[in-house]
Amino acid sequence: MAFREDEARHRAKNAAANMTTLRDFVLALVKQDPSRKLGVANSRKRAGFDRHYLLQLIKGQPPAHA
């Protein structure tokens, strides 16, 4: 329950189905990251705070070594 789905209040039309699709997509992006050493919830937080990590996840690129 990395997204706290039990607390979601999506009731209008197909909002619940749309949010489920979006959650599944994001979960797949986070899980495919080979450099991930944190749990899913912490990786999501990292993507929220670190723009470079977020772009790395979206682009599907390996981490840049400096």
N, C-alpha and C positions, 0 to 999 in steps of 0.2 A: 504494500500500500504506500508506494513512494509519493503518490500525488494526493493522498488523503481523500480518496474518492468517496468514502462514506459520508463525508461532510459536505459534499457538493450539493448545490441547490439549483441544478439546471432542469427547469420544468417546461419551458416554452418550446413548443413544436418539436423540432429535431435537435435541439441544443445538446441534449445528453449524448446522442449518437455522434454528433460532431466532436464533442469533447473527448469521447472515448477514442475516436480515430486519431485525434491529435495526441492524446496521451500515449497511445500505442506507437505512434511514429517517433515521438521524443524518446520513449523508452528504448526503442530499437537503435536510435542514434547513440544514446549513452552507452548501451551495452556493447556496441561494436567498436568502441574506442579501445585500442590495444594498450594505450598508455594509462588507462584508468586504474588507479590503486585505491580509490575510495568506493564507498557504496553508491547505489543509484541516487539516493536522496542527496547525499553530499556532492555528487557529481553534478546534479541539477543546480544546486546552490552555487557551485563553482562556475558553472556556465552563466548563471545570473549575475555574478560579480566580475567575471573575467571575460572581457569581450574577445580576446584572442582565442581562448579555449572554446567559446561559443562558435566562433567562425570555423575553428578546426573541426568541430563536430559536424557543422552544417556542410562544410566542403568535403568531409571525409578524408582529410589529409592527415598524415602522421604528424606528430609534434615536431616543431622546428627546434633543432638543437643549436643553442647559441655558443 
